[in-house]
């Protein structure tokens, strides 16, 4: 049994983790086997190493930590019931974690059911999580922006190259005509 001091330490560490997390996800893990949870954690570790945690804590401790971290209780109050596991991600690309859990859910019979969460401090429901998982990752967004900037420059280079090539063809044609 946890002592009061230990519970206070847990709440304090959870509060700090929630404050700095870019993604906090509440999931119902009922029916999941330990092997399934371990496999899911391994997939998270492959992507995020120690920047992602999938933990199972008492709901009362999670509630206290969320209140201490400054999250609006009216948003998450109905989500912290029953068997609740909390996924926290402290990374610039939290969407990849949503993709990992969505892919994991497609391939497993016993899966964590997403109840709700916070993405960059904004609340979302479990139904919205599948839509959020479809968003491009941070790296893909950066590639899109760079590609958008590079496209006009690339077009200009090809146009200038085409003009120079036509000029060289014209010079070659004149040289061939004079050689005859």
C-alpha positions as CSV (number, residue, x, y, z in Angstrom):
1,X,0.0,0.0,0.0
2,X,1.2,3.5,-0.9
3,X,2.0,5.9,1.8
4,X,0.7,9.5,1.7
5,X,4.2,10.8,1.0
6,X,4.7,8.4,-1.9
7,X,1.3,9.3,-3.4
8,X,2.3,13.0,-3.1
9,X,5.5,12.2,-4.9
10,X,3.7,10.4,-7.7
11,X,1.2,13.2,-8.1
12,X,4.0,15.8,-8.3
13,X,5.9,13.8,-10.9
14,X,2.8,13.2,-13.0
15,X,1.9,16.9,-12.8
16,X,5.4,17.8,-14.1
17,X,5.1,15.2,-16.9
18,X,1.6,16.5,-17.9
19,X,2.8,20.1,-18.0
20,X,5.6,19.3,-20.4
21,X,3.9,16.7,-22.6
22,X,2.8,17.5,-26.1
23,X,0.3,14.6,-26.0
24,X,-1.6,13.2,-23.1
25,X,-3.9,10.3,-24.0
26,X,-6.3,8.5,-21.8
27,X,-7.0,4.9,-22.8
28,X,-9.1,2.0,-21.4
29,X,-6.8,-1.0,-21.2
30,X,-9.4,-3.4,-20.0
31,X,-8.9,-6.8,-21.6
32,X,-5.3,-6.1,-22.7
33,X,-2.8,-8.8,-21.8
34,X,0.6,-7.9,-20.4
35,X,2.2,-9.1,-23.6
36,X,0.1,-6.7,-25.6
37,X,0.9,-3.8,-23.4
38,X,4.6,-4.7,-23.6
39,X,4.4,-4.8,-27.4
40,X,2.7,-1.5,-27.6
41,X,5.3,0.1,-25.2
42,X,8.1,-1.4,-27.4
43,X,6.7,0.3,-30.5
44,X,6.5,3.6,-28.6
45,X,10.1,3.1,-27.4
46,X,11.3,2.5,-31.0
47,X,10.0,5.9,-32.0
48,X,10.4,8.0,-28.9
49,X,12.8,6.2,-26.6
50,X,12.2,7.6,-23.1
51,X,10.1,10.6,-24.4
52,X,6.9,8.5,-24.3
53,X,5.4,6.7,-21.3
54,X,2.4,4.4,-21.3
55,X,1.6,4.0,-17.6
56,X,-1.2,2.7,-15.5
57,X,-1.9,4.8,-12.4
58,X,-4.8,5.1,-9.9
59,X,-7.5,7.4,-11.3
60,X,-7.5,9.6,-8.2
61,X,-3.7,10.3,-8.6
62,X,-4.2,11.1,-12.3
63,X,-7.1,13.5,-11.4
64,X,-5.0,15.3,-8.8
65,X,-2.1,15.5,-11.2
66,X,-4.2,16.9,-14.0
67,X,-5.7,19.5,-11.6
68,X,-2.2,20.5,-10.4
69,X,-1.0,20.8,-14.0
70,X,-3.8,23.2,-14.7
71,X,-6.0,21.2,-17.1
72,X,-9.7,22.1,-17.1
73,X,-11.6,19.5,-15.1
74,X,-14.8,19.9,-17.0
75,X,-13.1,18.6,-20.1
76,X,-11.4,15.4,-18.8
77,X,-13.7,14.6,-15.8
78,X,-15.7,11.9,-17.7
79,X,-12.6,10.3,-19.2
80,X,-10.8,9.3,-16.0
81,X,-13.1,6.4,-15.0
82,X,-12.7,2.6,-14.9
83,X,-9.4,1.2,-16.1
84,X,-7.3,4.1,-17.3
85,X,-3.9,4.0,-18.8
86,X,-2.2,7.3,-19.6
87,X,0.1,7.8,-22.6
88,X,2.4,10.9,-22.3
89,X,4.6,12.1,-25.1
90,X,7.2,14.8,-24.7
91,X,8.3,15.3,-28.3
92,X,7.8,17.7,-31.2
93,X,5.9,15.1,-33.2
94,X,3.1,13.7,-31.0
95,X,0.9,12.8,-34.0
96,X,3.2,9.8,-34.6
97,X,2.2,8.4,-31.2
98,X,-1.5,8.6,-32.3
99,X,-0.5,6.8,-35.5
100,X,1.3,4.1,-33.5
101,X,-1.7,3.4,-31.3
102,X,-4.1,3.5,-34.3
103,X,-2.0,1.0,-36.2
104,X,-1.6,-1.1,-33.1
105,X,-5.4,-1.2,-32.7
106,X,-5.9,-2.3,-36.3
107,X,-3.6,-5.4,-35.8
108,X,-4.7,-6.6,-32.3
109,X,-7.8,-8.0,-30.8
110,X,-7.2,-6.7,-27.3
111,X,-6.5,-3.1,-27.7
112,X,-6.4,0.1,-25.7
113,X,-9.6,2.1,-26.4
114,X,-8.8,5.8,-26.6
115,X,-11.1,7.7,-24.3
116,X,-9.8,11.3,-24.7
117,X,-6.6,13.3,-24.5
118,X,-4.8,16.6,-24.9
119,X,-2.8,17.5,-28.0
120,X,-0.6,20.5,-27.4
121,X,-2.9,21.5,-24.5
122,X,-6.1,21.2,-26.5
123,X,-8.7,18.6,-25.5
124,X,-10.0,16.0,-27.9
125,X,-12.3,13.0,-27.6
126,X,-11.6,9.4,-28.5
127,X,-13.6,9.8,-31.7
128,X,-11.4,12.7,-32.8
129,X,-8.2,10.7,-32.2
130,X,-8.6,8.7,-35.4
131,X,-8.9,11.9,-37.4
132,X,-5.9,13.4,-35.7
133,X,-3.9,10.3,-36.4
134,X,-4.5,10.9,-40.1
135,X,-2.7,14.3,-39.9
136,X,0.8,14.3,-41.5
137,X,3.7,14.0,-39.1
138,X,6.0,16.9,-38.3
139,X,8.6,15.7,-40.7
140,X,6.0,15.4,-43.5
141,X,4.7,18.9,-42.8
142,X,8.3,20.3,-43.0
143,X,8.8,18.4,-46.3
144,X,5.6,19.9,-47.7
145,X,6.6,23.5,-46.7
146,X,10.1,23.1,-48.1
147,X,8.7,21.5,-51.3
148,X,6.3,24.5,-51.6
149,X,9.2,26.9,-51.4
150,X,11.4,24.9,-53.7
151,X,8.8,24.3,-56.5
152,X,9.0,27.9,-57.9
153,X,12.8,27.9,-57.7
154,X,13.0,24.6,-59.4
155,X,10.6,25.7,-62.1
156,X,12.8,28.8,-62.7
157,X,15.9,26.7,-63.0
158,X,14.3,24.4,-65.5
159,X,13.0,27.4,-67.5
160,X,16.4,29.1,-67.6
161,X,18.1,25.8,-68.5
162,X,15.6,25.3,-71.3
163,X,16.4,28.8,-72.7
164,X,20.2,28.1,-72.5
165,X,19.7,24.7,-74.2
166,X,17.7,26.2,-77.1
167,X,20.3,28.9,-77.5
168,X,23.1,26.2,-77.7
169,X,21.0,24.3,-80.3
170,X,20.6,27.5,-82.3
171,X,24.4,28.1,-82.2
172,X,25.1,24.5,-83.2
173,X,22.6,24.8,-86.1
174,X,24.3,28.0,-87.3
175,X,27.8,26.3,-87.0
176,X,26.5,23.3,-89.0
177,X,25.0,25.5,-91.7
178,X,28.3,27.5,-92.1
179,X,30.3,24.3,-92.1
180,X,28.3,23.1,-95.2
